[in-house]
Structures are given as structure tokens and as C-alpha cells.
């Protein structure tokens, strides 16, 4: 009897984890649509609950398609690369000291490097022992992501799909304002 309870608990836990992952992925698609990185159709919400139903449907289709593939090693490899990239972002702290950040880690750069050294070693080990197929699939998926970004830029430029243009206009205005401020600062510095 205890065996069945453990199995039932594991099944319910797996369903909960799946729902959490699907919800997270669908809201990422919603956010990307609101930032005009994906077509506006992904930003559609239900009138009753406000959930992004198109993004949930797309996430479900992708998860079902991927569930037939053995992605354990590829997922570990990509996770390791992503985490190493996050650790590498500490380089920005040393390179751009005055960059505005929403939060700061209250450690020196040397302490941060020491803190990230051991996990980076394990992550690098995962990447090194990966088989050539895993590396090839990870490289292909990375290339697919970069290619998809290019396809979305072409679709937005040629107006093949409908995008949230308010964000695009706001970005252009922000770039213009930043350019005006930079020119103004240069003029002020020359006058001083």
C-alpha cells in the first residue's frame, strides 16, 4: 500500500512540476509578445481569467513534441552553458562599474569569482564529458534560436506578422532620446 502512495505522490508531484514549467514558459512567451519579440497573437489572454491561452497552447504543443525525444544530456549541457553565461555576466560588473543594476551582490569581484569557481568547474566538466551528439544537438538548438530571432526581425520589418508596435515605437523614441542626450553631453563638455 505504501508503494502505491509513494507512486501516486510522485505522479502528482510530476504533474505539478509540469504545470509550473508550462505556466512559466507560457508567460515568457506572453512577455516576449508584449516586447514585440514574438507576434502579438501570443499576447492574447482569456477574458475570464486573463491567462495567455495562445502561449499556453504553444507551450503544450512544444512540450508534447519534445517529450518523445531523449533530452536528458542535452538539457544538462544547455543548462550548464546557460549558467556559465550567467556567471560570465559578472564580467560586466568589472567592465562597466557605473552601469545601473536593479540589485547588487554585496561582495567584491574577487569574492564573486571565488564563489563561482567550484560550480563553474562542475558545469565545465558536464560540458567537457558531453558526447559529440549532445554538443551537436545543443549547437543546432542554439543556431535555431538565433535563426528564429532573425526570422522574427524579417517578419516585423516586412510586416508579415502583426507585432506589438507600441513597444517598437517606444524603443525607437528611447534610442533617439539617448542619442540627443549624448550629443548634448558632448556639446556641454566641449563648452567647458
N, CA, C and O atoms as a DFTB+ gen file, in Angstrom:
768 C
 N C O
     1  1       0.820      -1.198       0.000
     2  2       0.000       0.000       0.000
     3  2       0.863       1.260       0.000
     4  3       0.572       2.227      -0.705
     5  1       1.934       1.234       0.806
     6  2       2.824       2.396       0.870
     7  2       3.489       2.635      -0.478
     8  3       3.759       3.777      -0.850
     9  1       3.755       1.547      -1.212
    10  2       4.374       1.658      -2.530
    11  2       3.469       2.443      -3.475
    12  3       3.951       3.268      -4.251
    13  1       2.172       2.194      -3.416
    14  2       1.233       2.893      -4.291
    15  2       1.064       4.361      -3.893
    16  3       0.887       5.231      -4.745
    17  1       1.121       4.621      -2.581
    18  2       1.047       6.013      -2.129
    19  2       2.260       6.803      -2.591
    20  3       2.128       7.951      -3.016
    21  1       3.439       6.199      -2.512
    22  2       4.658       6.872      -2.989
    23  2       4.582       7.112      -4.484
    24  3       4.946       8.184      -4.966
    25  1       4.104       6.104      -5.225
    26  2       3.954       6.259      -6.678
    27  2       2.944       7.334      -7.024
    28  3       3.169       8.126      -7.939
    29  1       1.826       7.371      -6.299
    30  2       0.817       8.412      -6.522
    31  2       1.351       9.788      -6.190
    32  3       1.101      10.748      -6.919
    33  1       2.090       9.891      -5.086
    34  2       2.698      11.171      -4.718
    35  2       3.698      11.647      -5.760
    36  3       3.752      12.833      -6.085
    37  1       4.486      10.716      -6.279
    38  2       5.460      11.079      -7.320
    39  2       4.750      11.536      -8.591
    40  3       5.193      12.477      -9.250
    41  1       3.640      10.863      -8.936
    42  2       2.887      11.254     -10.131
    43  2       2.277      12.639      -9.964
    44  3       2.336      13.453     -10.885
    45  1       1.691      12.916      -8.800
    46  2       1.101      14.234      -8.546
    47  2       2.183      15.305      -8.546
    48  3       1.973      16.398      -9.071
    49  1       3.337      15.003      -7.963
    50  2       4.453      15.942      -7.968
    51  2       4.921      16.235      -9.392
    52  3       5.207      17.384      -9.730
    53  1       4.998      15.204     -10.221
    54  2       5.418      15.399     -11.619
    55  2       4.418      16.254     -12.380
    56  3       4.806      17.111     -13.174
    57  1       3.133      16.025     -12.141
    58  2       2.108      16.837     -12.797
    59  2       2.228      18.294     -12.353
    60  3       2.120      19.206     -13.173
    61  1       2.448      18.509     -11.068
    62  2       2.617      19.875     -10.559
    63  2       3.834      20.566     -11.160
    64  3       3.769      21.740     -11.524
    65  1       4.940      19.840     -11.264
    66  2       6.147      20.417     -11.869
    67  2       5.918      20.735     -13.345
    68  3       6.378      21.765     -13.839
    69  1       5.209      19.853     -14.047
    70  2       4.898      20.098     -15.449
    71  2       4.054      21.354     -15.599
    72  3       4.327      22.185     -16.466
    73  1       3.021      21.501     -14.755
    74  2       2.149      22.673     -14.835
    75  2       2.929      23.945     -14.513
    76  3       2.718      24.976     -15.151
    77  1       3.823      23.884     -13.536
    78  2       4.628      25.060     -13.192
    79  2       5.546      25.444     -14.341
    80  3       5.684      26.625     -14.660
    81  1       6.177      24.451     -14.964
    82  2       7.065      24.728     -16.093
    83  2       6.277      25.280     -17.277
    84  3       6.723      26.220     -17.936
    85  1       5.108      24.701     -17.549
    86  2       4.297      25.172     -18.663
    87  2       3.814      26.597     -18.411
    88  3       3.807      27.418     -19.329
    89  1       3.414      26.896     -17.193
    90  2       2.962      28.242     -16.857
    91  2       4.101      29.242     -17.012
    92  3       3.909      30.332     -17.551
    93  1       5.277      28.873     -16.543
    94  2       6.438      29.751     -16.668
    95  2       6.763      30.005     -18.137
    96  3       6.989      31.148     -18.535
    97  1       6.787      28.951     -18.938
    98  2       7.089      29.098     -20.362
    99  2       6.049      29.914     -21.094
   100  3       6.391      30.701     -21.977
   101  1       4.780      29.741     -20.746
   102  2       3.735      30.487     -21.439
   103  2       3.793      31.968     -21.093
   104  3       3.550      32.809     -21.957
   105  1       4.108      32.301     -19.854
   106  2       4.224      33.714     -19.507
   107  2       5.493      34.332     -20.086
   108  3       5.540      35.543     -20.303
   109  1       6.521      33.525     -20.338
   110  2       7.687      34.047     -21.056
   111  2       7.304      34.385     -22.483
   112  3       7.725      35.415     -23.010
   113  1       6.507      33.527     -23.121
   114  2       6.029      33.829     -24.474
   115  2       5.168      35.086     -24.468
   116  3       5.282      35.915     -25.371
   117  1       4.314      35.237     -23.471
   118  2       3.487      36.432     -23.343
   119  2       4.361      37.677     -23.224
   120  3       4.121      38.673     -23.906
   121  1       5.366      37.623     -22.367
   122  2       6.262      38.770     -22.200
   123  2       7.018      39.100     -23.477
   124  3       7.206      40.269     -23.811
   125  1       7.451      38.066     -24.190
   126  2       8.158      38.307     -25.455
   127  2       7.228      38.934     -26.485
   128  3       7.657      39.772     -27.277
   129  1       5.952      38.533     -26.481
   130  2       4.986      39.138     -27.403
   131  2       4.728      40.591     -27.026
   132  3       4.588      41.445     -27.901
   133  1       4.665      40.876     -25.727
   134  2       4.450      42.258     -25.299
   135  2       5.655      43.139     -25.600
   136  3       5.509      44.350     -25.767
   137  1       6.838      42.547     -25.670
   138  2       8.049      43.297     -26.028
   139  2       8.309      43.298     -27.528
   140  3       9.341      43.791     -27.984
   141  1       7.375      42.748     -28.291
   142  2       7.430      42.660     -29.760
   143  2       8.575      41.791     -30.260
   144  3       9.096      42.016     -31.352
   145  1       8.968      40.806     -29.470
   146  2       9.945      39.824     -29.922
   147  2       9.265      38.644     -30.595
   148  3       9.895      37.917     -31.363
   149  1       7.976      38.451     -30.309
   150  2       7.142      37.430     -30.937
   151  2       5.880      38.105     -31.458
   152  3       5.546      39.209     -31.026
   153  1       5.179      37.461     -32.376
   154  2       3.936      38.060     -32.883
   155  2       2.926      38.325     -31.763
   156  3       2.930      37.648     -30.735
   157  1       2.070      39.313     -31.979
   158  2       1.111      39.754     -30.959
   159  2       0.100      38.683     -30.596
   160  3      -0.532      38.777     -29.544
   161  1      -0.077      37.658     -31.439
   162  2      -1.047      36.607     -31.135
   163  2      -0.708      35.896     -29.829
   164  3      -1.609      35.398     -29.154
   165  1       0.572      35.837     -29.457
   166  2       0.980      35.174     -28.218
   167  2       0.594      35.986     -26.979
   168  3       0.662      35.471     -25.862
   169  1       0.196      37.234     -27.160
   170  2      -0.207      38.072     -26.030
   171  2      -1.709      37.996     -25.759
   172  3      -2.194      38.650     -24.836
   173  1      -2.445      37.224     -26.531
   174  2      -3.889      37.107     -26.305
   175  2      -4.162      36.415     -24.983
   176  3      -3.549      35.400     -24.653
   177  1      -5.108      36.991     -24.225
   178  2      -5.492      36.450     -22.923
   179  2      -6.983      36.130     -22.921
   180  3      -7.760      36.697     -23.691
   181  1      -7.359      35.219     -22.046
   182  2      -8.780      34.945     -21.899
   183  2      -9.427      36.092     -21.133
   184  3      -8.796      36.706     -20.273
   185  1     -10.684      36.377     -21.447
   186  2     -11.363      37.489     -20.790
   187  2     -11.733      37.150     -19.343
   188  3     -11.849      38.050     -18.510
   189  1     -11.918      35.872     -19.039
   190  2     -12.377      35.481     -17.712
   191  2     -11.242      35.444     -16.685
   192  3     -11.368      36.012     -15.600
   193  1     -10.127      34.774     -17.028
   194  2      -9.038      34.605     -16.059
   195  2      -7.801      35.428     -16.383
   196  3      -6.959      35.648     -15.511
   197  1      -7.679      35.886     -17.620
   198  2      -6.504      36.666     -18.005
   199  2      -5.279      35.824     -18.320
   200  3      -4.172      36.353     -18.422
   201  1      -5.465      34.521     -18.475
   202  2      -4.325      33.666     -18.802
   203  2      -4.024      33.730     -20.297
   204  3      -4.944      33.842     -21.107
   205  1      -2.763      33.660     -20.666
   206  2      -2.387      33.725     -22.095
   207  2      -2.641      32.390     -22.783
   208  3      -1.754      31.537     -22.813
   209  1      -3.809      32.198     -23.323
   210  2      -4.214      30.889     -23.826
   211  2      -3.446      30.467     -25.070
   212  3      -3.190      29.274     -25.237
   213  1      -3.071      31.378     -25.943
   214  2      -2.299      31.006     -27.134
   215  2      -0.893      30.564     -26.723
   216  3      -0.365      29.587     -27.255
   217  1      -0.300      31.275     -25.788
   218  2       1.039      30.910     -25.314
   219  2       1.004      29.563     -24.596
   220  3       1.935      28.768     -24.730
   221  1      -0.063      29.296     -23.834
   222  2      -0.194      28.001     -23.155
   223  2      -0.347      26.889     -24.190
   224  3       0.268      25.830     -24.061
   225  1      -1.166      27.127     -25.218
   226  2      -1.351      26.113     -26.268
   227  2      -0.039      25.843     -26.996
   228  3       0.287      24.689     -27.274
   229  1       0.721      26.900     -27.310
   230  2       2.003      26.727     -27.995
   231  2       2.996      25.978     -27.107
   232  3       3.714      25.100     -27.585
   233  1       3.040      26.319     -25.822
   234  2       3.935      25.618     -24.890
   235  2       3.577      24.147     -24.790
   236  3       4.460      23.291     -24.737
   237  1       2.278      23.849     -24.763
   238  2       1.830      22.460     -24.676
   239  2       2.239      21.669     -25.905
   240  3       2.706      20.536     -25.790
   241  1       2.066      22.261     -27.086
   242  2       2.437      21.575     -28.328
   243  2       3.940      21.296     -28.348
   244  3       4.360      20.201     -28.721
   245  1       4.745      22.272     -27.951
   246  2       6.199      22.082     -27.946
   247  2       6.593      21.016     -26.930
   248  3       7.438      20.169     -27.221
   249  1       5.991      21.048     -25.741
   250  2       6.337      20.049     -24.715
   251  2       5.938      18.642     -25.137
   252  3       6.666      17.688     -24.865
   253  1       4.802      18.500     -25.793
   254  2       4.391      17.182     -26.270
   255  2       5.340      16.696     -27.361
   256  3       5.707      15.522     -27.389
   257  1       5.735      17.592     -28.255
   258  2       6.653      17.208     -29.339
   259  2       8.016      16.794     -28.789
   260  3       8.619      15.838     -29.277
   261  1       8.500      17.507     -27.779
   262  2       9.823      17.229     -27.225
   263  2       9.808      16.015     -26.307
   264  3      10.849      15.396     -26.087
   265  1       8.640      15.664     -25.766
   266  2       8.580      14.568     -24.804
   267  2       8.957      13.217     -25.413
   268  3       9.277      12.282     -24.678
   269  1       8.926      13.098     -26.727
   270  2       9.281      11.839     -27.373
   271  2      10.784      11.700     -27.590
   272  3      11.251      10.642     -28.010
   273  1      11.533      12.736     -27.314
   274  2      12.981      12.711     -27.522
   275  2      13.686      12.532     -26.188
   276  3      13.179      12.955     -25.150
   277  1      14.853      11.906     -26.217
   278  2      15.666      11.744     -25.011
   279  2      16.583      12.941     -24.844
   280  3      17.671      12.978     -25.419
   281  1      16.151      13.921     -24.060
   282  2      16.876      15.175     -23.947
   283  2      17.605      15.344     -22.625
   284  3      17.984      16.463     -22.279
   285  1      17.809      14.280     -21.882
   286  2      18.428      14.423     -20.565
   287  2      19.808      15.069     -20.659
   288  3      20.081      16.064     -19.987
   289  1      20.666      14.505     -21.485
   290  2      22.041      15.015     -21.586
   291  2      22.074      16.376     -22.261
   292  3      22.862      17.239     -21.874
   293  1      21.229      16.579     -23.263
   294  2      21.192      17.878     -23.950
   295  2      20.718      18.954     -22.990
   296  3      21.265      20.057     -22.971
   297  1      19.697      18.640     -22.187
   298  2      19.189      19.623     -21.227
   299  2      20.264      19.982     -20.204
   300  3      20.427      21.153     -19.861
   301  1      20.997      18.984     -19.716
   302  2      22.085      19.264     -18.766
   303  2      23.166      20.119     -19.406
   304  3      23.682      21.046     -18.782
   305  1      23.508      19.809     -20.656
   306  2      24.534      20.562     -21.371
   307  2      24.105      22.014     -21.549
   308  3      24.877      22.929     -21.263
   309  1      22.860      22.231     -22.026
   310  2      22.376      23.590     -22.244
   311  2      22.234      24.348     -20.930
   312  3      22.531      25.541     -20.865
   313  1      21.784      23.667     -19.888
   314  2      21.689      24.311     -18.576
   315  2      23.076      24.734     -18.099
   316  3      23.242      25.830     -17.562
   317  1      24.059      23.877     -18.292
   318  2      25.423      24.205     -17.870
   319  2      25.953      25.407     -18.637
   320  3      26.554      26.307     -18.050
   321  1      25.733      25.426     -19.946
   322  2      26.182      26.575     -20.736
   323  2      25.485      27.864     -20.307
   324  3      26.119      28.914     -20.205
   325  1      24.183      27.778     -20.058
   326  2      23.434      28.961     -19.615
   327  2      23.919      29.483     -18.280
   328  3      24.041      30.692     -18.089
   329  1      24.196      28.578     -17.355
   330  2      24.683      29.001     -16.037
   331  2      26.077      29.590     -16.137
   332  3      26.381      30.573     -15.461
   333  1      26.935      29.005     -16.974
   334  2      28.263      29.593     -17.177
   335  2      28.149      30.987     -17.787
   336  3      28.932      31.876     -17.452
   337  1      27.182      31.182     -18.676
   338  2      26.959      32.509     -19.256
   339  2      26.500      33.500     -18.190
   340  3      26.914      34.659     -18.196
   341  1      25.646      33.043     -17.275
   342  2      25.228      33.915     -16.171
   343  2      26.412      34.275     -15.290
   344  3      26.541      35.424     -14.866
   345  1      27.280      33.307     -15.010
   346  2      28.467      33.604     -14.214
   347  2      29.375      34.584     -14.951
   348  3      29.994      35.450     -14.333
   349  1      29.452      34.443     -16.276
   350  2      30.295      35.343     -17.057
   351  2      29.762      36.769     -17.035
   352  3      30.506      37.714     -17.298
   353  1      28.475      36.930     -16.721
   354  2      27.920      38.287     -16.686
   355  2      28.518      39.111     -15.551
   356  3      28.376      40.333     -15.542
   357  1      29.181      38.470     -14.601
   358  2      29.877      39.235     -13.568
   359  2      31.007      40.063     -14.166
   360  3      31.486      41.014     -13.548
   361  1      31.429      39.695     -15.372
   362  2      32.452      40.485     -16.059
   363  2      31.936      41.897     -16.300
   364  3      32.714      42.851     -16.289
   365  1      30.629      42.040     -16.518
   366  2      30.052      43.371     -16.705
   367  2      30.269      44.243     -15.474
   368  3      30.436      45.459     -15.573
   369  1      30.262      43.602     -14.323
   370  2      30.472      44.357     -13.092
   371  2      31.859      44.981     -13.064
   372  3      32.032      46.105     -12.593
   373  1      32.844      44.248     -13.570
   374  2      34.213      44.775     -13.586
   375  2      34.415      45.744     -14.748
   376  3      35.144      46.727     -14.620
   377  1      33.772      45.467     -15.876
   378  2      33.975      46.267     -17.079
   379  2      33.209      47.585     -17.039
   380  3      33.735      48.626     -17.433
   381  1      31.965      47.538     -16.561
   382  2      31.099      48.723     -16.547
   383  2      30.667      49.000     -15.104
   384  3      29.582      48.603     -14.680
   385  1      31.522      49.675     -14.375
   386  2      31.277      49.909     -12.954
   387  2      30.057      50.785     -12.702
   388  3      29.356      50.590     -11.709
   389  1      29.794      51.743     -13.579
   390  2      28.713      52.692     -13.348
   391  2      27.388      52.244     -13.960
   392  3      26.419      53.003     -13.951
   393  1      27.330      51.025     -14.491
   394  2      26.105      50.525     -15.095
   395  2      25.028      50.366     -14.025
   396  3      25.274      49.797     -12.961
   397  1      23.827      50.879     -14.322
   398  2      22.735      50.783     -13.361
   399  2      22.241      49.340     -13.300
   400  3      21.958      48.722     -14.327
   401  1      22.142      48.818     -12.085
   402  2      21.675      47.450     -11.879
   403  2      20.516      47.481     -10.887
   404  3      20.522      48.276      -9.947
   405  1      19.515      46.612     -11.094
   406  2      18.393      46.617     -10.149
   407  2      18.776      46.109      -8.763
   408  3      18.111      46.434      -7.780
   409  1      19.832      45.324      -8.678
   410  2      20.305      44.847      -7.380
   411  2      21.804      44.632      -7.463
   412  3      22.364      44.498      -8.551
   413  1      22.442      44.600      -6.318
   414  2      23.886      44.402      -6.264
   415  2      24.189      43.257      -5.308
   416  3      23.541      43.115      -4.272
   417  1      25.173      42.446      -5.661
   418  2      25.661      41.405      -4.767
   419  2      26.692      42.071      -3.863
   420  3      27.664      42.635      -4.366
   421  1      26.515      42.025      -2.558
   422  2      27.401      42.777      -1.660
   423  2      28.738      42.081      -1.412
   424  3      29.129      41.872      -0.264
   425  1      29.436      41.724      -2.486
   426  2      30.751      41.093      -2.376
   427  2      31.693      41.773      -3.350
   428  3      31.260      42.399      -4.317
   429  1      32.967      41.645      -3.091
   430  2      33.946      42.158      -4.042
   431  2      34.009      41.225      -5.250
   432  3      33.509      40.101      -5.204
   433  1      34.624      41.699      -6.322
   434  2      34.728      40.885      -7.534
   435  2      35.529      39.611      -7.270
   436  3      35.195      38.552      -7.801
   437  1      36.579      39.704      -6.458
   438  2      37.386      38.525      -6.132
   439  2      36.568      37.490      -5.353
   440  3      36.702      36.288      -5.584
   441  1      35.723      37.958      -4.433
   442  2      34.874      37.038      -3.684
   443  2      33.838      36.384      -4.597
   444  3      33.510      35.210      -4.424
   445  1      33.325      37.138      -5.564
   446  2      32.367      36.562      -6.509
   447  2      33.024      35.494      -7.377
   448  3      32.427      34.450      -7.640
   449  1      34.247      35.753      -7.820
   450  2      34.970      34.761      -8.614
   451  2      35.211      33.508      -7.791
   452  3      35.048      32.396      -8.294
   453  1      35.595      33.672      -6.537
   454  2      35.810      32.508      -5.671
   455  2      34.506      31.752      -5.443
   456  3      34.496      30.521      -5.421
   457  1      33.405      32.485      -5.274
   458  2      32.115      31.848      -5.044
   459  2      31.657      31.037      -6.264
   460  3      31.035      29.985      -6.115
   461  1      31.967      31.532      -7.473
   462  2      31.511      30.870      -8.698
   463  2      32.503      29.831      -9.223
   464  3      32.188      29.116     -10.174
   465  1      33.683      29.730      -8.630
   466  2      34.724      28.847      -9.165
   467  2      34.341      27.370      -9.080
   468  3      34.487      26.641     -10.062
   469  1      33.861      26.923      -7.938
   470  2      33.538      25.498      -7.772
   471  2      32.358      25.093      -8.662
   472  3      32.467      24.098      -9.379
   473  1      31.228      25.826      -8.647
   474  2      30.146      25.431      -9.556
   475  2      30.557      25.511     -11.025
   476  3      30.124      24.692     -11.836
   477  1      31.388      26.491     -11.369
   478  2      31.845      26.597     -12.754
   479  2      32.674      25.391     -13.149
   480  3      32.601      24.931     -14.289
   481  1      33.453      24.879     -12.226
   482  2      34.233      23.678     -12.508
   483  2      33.343      22.481     -12.815
   484  3      33.589      21.740     -13.766
   485  1      32.302      22.299     -11.998
   486  2      31.368      21.191     -12.249
   487  2      30.621      21.379     -13.572
   488  3      30.426      20.424     -14.324
   489  1      30.208      22.608     -13.845
   490  2      29.488      22.881     -15.095
   491  2      30.393      22.677     -16.308
   492  3      29.961      22.147     -17.331
   493  1      31.638      23.098     -16.188
   494  2      32.582      22.872     -17.285
   495  2      32.822      21.382     -17.492
   496  3      32.966      20.929     -18.628
   497  1      32.867      20.613     -16.400
   498  2      33.029      19.162     -16.507
   499  2      31.871      18.538     -17.278
   500  3      32.086      17.673     -18.126
   501  1      30.635      18.974     -16.988
   502  2      29.463      18.465     -17.704
   503  2      29.589      18.759     -19.198
   504  3      29.249      17.920     -20.032
   505  1      30.073      19.942     -19.528
   506  2      30.219      20.312     -20.946
   507  2      31.329      19.510     -21.618
   508  3      31.202      19.143     -22.786
   509  1      32.414      19.235     -20.898
   510  2      33.556      18.535     -21.489
   511  2      33.244      17.063     -21.730
   512  3      33.649      16.515     -22.755
   513  1      32.535      16.409     -20.813
   514  2      32.276      14.983     -20.968
   515  2      31.078      14.691     -21.876
   516  3      30.757      13.529     -22.125
   517  1      30.423      15.731     -22.363
   518  2      29.275      15.512     -23.258
   519  2      29.743      14.873     -24.560
   520  3      30.817      15.191     -25.070
   521  1      28.937      13.984     -25.081
   522  2      29.264      13.327     -26.336
   523  2      29.087      14.290     -27.497
   524  3      28.465      15.343     -27.360
   525  1      29.639      13.915     -28.634
   526  2      29.585      14.803     -29.796
   527  2      28.151      14.993     -30.269
   528  3      27.826      16.046     -30.817
   529  1      27.292      14.012     -30.077
   530  2      25.878      14.177     -30.477
   531  2      25.197      15.230     -29.612
   532  3      24.438      16.062     -30.109
   533  1      25.475      15.184     -28.319
   534  2      24.890      16.167     -27.409
   535  2      25.368      17.569     -27.784
   536  3      24.573      18.508     -27.836
   537  1      26.663      17.706     -28.042
   538  2      27.200      19.008     -28.447
   539  2      26.583      19.462     -29.763
   540  3      26.273      20.641     -29.931
   541  1      26.403      18.531     -30.697
   542  2      25.809      18.875     -31.991
   543  2      24.359      19.310     -31.863
   544  3      23.945      20.286     -32.487
   545  1      23.581      18.587     -31.051
   546  2      22.180      18.966     -30.850
   547  2      22.097      20.319     -30.142
   548  3      21.269      21.155     -30.506
   549  1      22.949      20.544     -29.134
   550  2      22.953      21.824     -28.430
   551  2      23.344      22.961     -29.370
   552  3      22.747      24.037     -29.324
   553  1      24.338      22.728     -30.218
   554  2      24.723      23.761     -31.190
   555  2      23.594      24.016     -32.184
   556  3      23.335      25.161     -32.555
   557  1      22.925      22.946     -32.613
   558  2      21.802      23.111     -33.532
   559  2      20.652      23.884     -32.903
   560  3      20.055      24.743     -33.552
   561  1      20.335      23.584     -31.636
   562  2      19.273      24.313     -30.948
   563  2      19.644      25.775     -30.737
   564  3      18.794      26.657     -30.851
   565  1      20.910      26.032     -30.430
   566  2      21.359      27.417     -30.284
   567  2      21.259      28.162     -31.608
   568  3      20.811      29.308     -31.653
   569  1      21.680      27.500     -32.691
   570  2      21.569      28.117     -34.016
   571  2      20.108      28.342     -34.392
   572  3      19.776      29.344     -35.024
   573  1      19.235      27.410     -34.005
   574  2      17.804      27.572     -34.269
   575  2      17.265      28.801     -33.553
   576  3      16.468      29.546     -34.124
   577  1      17.685      29.027     -32.314
   578  2      17.246      30.209     -31.572
   579  2      17.708      31.497     -32.213
   580  3      16.936      32.450     -32.318
   581  1      18.961      31.540     -32.646
   582  2      19.483      32.743     -33.317
   583  2      18.767      32.946     -34.654
   584  3      18.404      34.067     -35.011
   585  1      18.570      31.851     -35.381
   586  2      17.858      31.941     -36.653
   587  2      16.418      32.399     -36.482
   588  3      15.915      33.190     -37.280
   589  1      15.751      31.900     -35.438
   590  2      14.372      32.305     -35.175
   591  2      14.295      33.798     -34.884
   592  3      13.358      34.472     -35.313
   593  1      15.278      34.312     -34.157
   594  2      15.312      35.752     -33.894
   595  2      15.425      36.529     -35.206
   596  3      14.756      37.546     -35.390
   597  1      16.269      36.049     -36.111
   598  2      16.391      36.703     -37.418
   599  2      15.097      36.638     -38.213
   600  3      14.714      37.613     -38.859
   601  1      14.424      35.495     -38.170
   602  2      13.143      35.350     -38.879
   603  2      12.120      36.336     -38.319
   604  3      11.376      36.952     -39.082
   605  1      12.074      36.492     -37.003
   606  2      11.119      37.427     -36.400
   607  2      11.448      38.869     -36.781
   608  3      10.540      39.679     -36.968
   609  1      12.729      39.195     -36.898
   610  2      13.101      40.562     -37.315
   611  2      12.653      40.822     -38.751
   612  3      12.156      41.904     -39.063
   613  1      12.829      39.828     -39.627
   614  2      12.401      39.980     -41.022
   615  2      10.880      40.102     -41.081
   616  3      10.357      40.951     -41.802
   617  1      10.172      39.267     -40.334
   618  2       8.706      39.332     -40.326
   619  2       8.212      40.670     -39.803
   620  3       7.209      41.186     -40.296
   621  1       8.890      41.243     -38.818
   622  2       8.496      42.545     -38.290
   623  2       8.798      43.651     -39.293
   624  3       7.992      44.563     -39.476
   625  1       9.963      43.571     -39.947
   626  2      10.344      44.610     -40.906
   627  2       9.445      44.604     -42.141
   628  3       9.083      45.662     -42.654
   629  1       9.092      43.426     -42.610
   630  2       8.257      43.324     -43.816
   631  2       6.766      43.268     -43.501
   632  3       5.932      43.141     -44.398
   633  1       6.443      43.367     -42.203
   634  2       5.050      43.342     -41.749
   635  2       4.315      42.092     -42.214
   636  3       3.163      42.157     -42.644
   637  1       5.007      40.937     -42.123
   638  2       4.392      39.662     -42.471
   639  2       3.496      39.152     -41.348
   640  3       2.526      38.437     -41.600
   641  1       3.818      39.516     -40.116
   642  2       3.026      39.153     -38.947
   643  2       2.738      40.413     -38.149
   644  3       3.445      41.412     -38.283
   645  1       1.696      40.371     -37.315
   646  2       1.343      41.526     -36.503
   647  2       2.116      41.472     -35.185
   648  3       2.087      40.470     -34.470
   649  1       2.806      42.573     -34.882
   650  2       3.574      42.677     -33.654
   651  2       3.039      43.818     -32.816
   652  3       2.319      44.679     -33.321
   653  1       3.387      43.830     -31.537
   654  2       3.022      44.913     -30.634
   655  2       3.910      46.107     -30.969
   656  3       5.047      46.181     -30.504
   657  1       3.410      47.026     -31.757
   658  2       4.244      48.113     -32.269
   659  2       4.450      49.234     -31.265
   660  3       5.346      50.057     -31.448
   661  1       3.644      49.291     -30.204
   662  2       3.848      50.344     -29.206
   663  2       5.237      50.238     -28.593
   664  3       5.895      51.251     -28.353
   665  1       5.677      49.023     -28.343
   666  2       6.999      48.817     -27.748
   667  2       8.082      49.197     -28.746
   668  3       9.086      49.803     -28.371
   669  1       7.886      48.839     -30.035
   670  2       8.871      49.196     -31.059
   671  2       9.024      50.702     -31.156
   672  3      10.140      51.215     -31.235
   673  1       7.892      51.418     -31.149
   674  2       7.954      52.882     -31.222
   675  2       8.627      53.448     -29.984
   676  3       9.407      54.396     -30.082
   677  1       8.333      52.879     -28.815
   678  2       8.945      53.353     -27.574
   679  2      10.455      53.127     -27.601
   680  3      11.217      53.977     -27.140
   681  1      10.895      51.975     -28.144
   682  2      12.341      51.715     -28.255
   683  2      13.004      52.726     -29.165
   684  3      14.068      53.251     -28.838
   685  1      12.382      53.009     -30.314
   686  2      12.958      53.986     -31.242
   687  2      13.041      55.351     -30.592
   688  3      14.040      56.054     -30.740
   689  1      11.983      55.735     -29.863
   690  2      11.983      57.017     -29.177
   691  2      13.063      57.058     -28.115
   692  3      13.743      58.072     -27.964
   693  1      13.232      55.963     -27.370
   694  2      14.263      55.901     -26.340
   695  2      15.654      56.011     -26.960
   696  3      16.507      56.729     -26.439
   697  1      15.893      55.295     -28.084
   698  2      17.192      55.407     -28.761
   699  2      17.430      56.828     -29.232
   700  3      18.538      57.350     -29.111
   701  1      16.379      57.465     -29.777
   702  2      16.508      58.840     -30.235
   703  2      16.822      59.757     -29.075
   704  3      17.718      60.596     -29.177
   705  1      16.095      59.612     -27.962
   706  2      16.346      60.457     -26.788
   707  2      17.745      60.239     -26.241
   708  3      18.408      61.202     -25.857
   709  1      18.214      58.986     -26.196
   710  2      19.577      58.715     -25.723
   711  2      20.611      59.353     -26.643
   712  3      21.629      59.860     -26.170
   713  1      20.361      59.334     -27.955
   714  2      21.291      59.965     -28.897
   715  2      21.307      61.468     -28.691
   716  3      22.370      62.087     -28.743
   717  1      20.133      62.072     -28.455
   718  2      20.070      63.518     -28.217
   719  2      20.806      63.872     -26.938
   720  3      21.536      64.863     -26.901
   721  1      20.627      63.078     -25.884
   722  2      21.310      63.333     -24.617
   723  2      22.817      63.203     -24.799
   724  3      23.573      64.010     -24.258
   725  1      23.271      62.189     -25.561
   726  2      24.712      62.005     -25.787
   727  2      25.289      63.183     -26.549
   728  3      26.365      63.671     -26.205
   729  1      24.589      63.652     -27.584
   730  2      25.070      64.813     -28.348
   731  2      25.093      66.045     -27.455
   732  3      26.033      66.837     -27.518
   733  1      24.073      66.212     -26.629
   734  2      24.022      67.350     -25.716
   735  2      25.175      67.305     -24.727
   736  3      25.800      68.330     -24.459
   737  1      25.468      66.112     -24.173
   738  2      26.579      65.987     -23.221
   739  2      27.909      66.331     -23.894
   740  3      28.752      67.003     -23.299
   741  1      28.096      65.871     -25.131
   742  2      29.333      66.172     -25.859
   743  2      29.463      67.687     -26.048
   744  3      30.547      68.249     -25.893
   745  1      28.347      68.338     -26.383
   746  2      28.371      69.795     -26.572
   747  2      28.682      70.528     -25.288
   748  3      29.429      71.507     -25.289
   749  1      28.114      70.059     -24.192
   750  2      28.381      70.677     -22.894
   751  2      29.827      70.493     -22.494
   752  3      30.465      71.420     -21.995
   753  1      30.359      69.262     -22.717
   754  2      31.758      69.005     -22.363
   755  2      32.716      69.845     -23.193
   756  3      33.756      70.285     -22.703
   757  1      32.353      70.068     -24.476
   758  2      33.229      70.910     -25.310
   759  2      33.215      72.346     -24.863
   760  3      34.233      73.031     -24.960
   761  1      32.075      72.828     -24.371
   762  2      31.969      74.219     -23.918
   763  2      32.671      74.453     -22.592
   764  3      33.025      75.585     -22.262
   765  1      32.872      73.380     -21.830
   766  2      33.517      73.540     -20.513
   767  2      34.976      73.563     -20.707
   768  3      35.726      73.689     -19.739
